[in-house]
């Protein structure tokens, strides 16, 4: 029978840590309604938006909804605002192709997406 061998005096290597990294996926601009297709490798992303150029004053509207591009079903309303504003929202689901449905009136808009990739990193 053999006894298990162990290393003497050598500490175990540190366990890898989990980190989230982002990579730019795209930026789109427009005025009015639009559909933006977005293939996500991770299913996790951050959307940053800004509306400006509201004309006439007080009449601007911006709504951004995430849909499954496969089934077409609405998954989440990320933004529903009036007037000129900016902000960001995080979304997490499964890797797939998504459609960002933008319903906009009387404002110019800019939407940027960063893909969030969770990975391990040696310490």
Order of alpha helices (4+ residues) and beta strands (2+ residues): beta-beta-beta-beta-beta-beta-beta-beta
